[in-house]
């Protein structure tokens, strides 16, 4: 089974929103696809970093055509499957290795262990935070501009592209709920922490929009309290199959994320942000083991 597991069920949702709608009006498929996030989407950006959050070795990739690539699973990720269904030329390459020509079709900026907050996941070693992913994206936009000749052509190209952003899980499992390593749990209540994350995420998504993103799928967080790692850490306290106080905290974040997406669409010209509800889909990437 591919590491996307049951998450294949979200793919038709993305396609209906971003792809089938345009095909129905005779418009072409998306010319490019840009990806941001963590280990759920990382395809090799962490390979040369000094970090425990790497996956370019077996058994990772054992079902992938060329073996381990840096994906945190045995096969394809959800973004790989989406690239296939969009009939793109190939899987979207990691930004760390993408060529100038290939960047016209997109790049994958995701980094395992990363989060919305800069300190998240740092106990594993080096990573590429969401802020740093956006800096890399801005460099990529400059490369696109040079290839296409001017800013107008680059912005027009990017406006037709699909963007997916899936980040925030590690801000909980590798930050807020690791109080022995991070102080956030004592500094914020779950409500306050969700607000802090959403405020920072809001600025990051506005930066993405400022630099050309228009069709953006925002993945909500799954039921992190059902991860084996969290059940192992807090199971005795929870005394249930899942750690519901973690799920409750995540739901606070997701509820605010829905309102954030609505606000972006209401206030940004030509913005098409879509919230994807992941909380009912029980699928765990390497984050299930804390990476």
Secondary structure, DSSP 8 states (H G I E B T S, - for coil): --TTGGGHHHHHHHHIIIIIHHHHTT----S-EEEEESTTT-SSTTTTSSBS----STTTTTTSTTS--S-SSSS--HHHHHHHHTT-SS---BTTT--TTGGGGEEE---TT--SSTTTTGGGB----HHHHHHHHHHHHHHHHHHHSSHHHHHHHHHTSEEEEE--HHHIIIIIT-TTT-SHHHH--HHHHHHHHHHHHHHHHHHHHHTT--EEEEE----GGGSHHHHHHHHHHH-SSS-HHHHHHHHHHHHHHHHHHHHHHHHSTT-EEEEE--TT-----GGGGT-
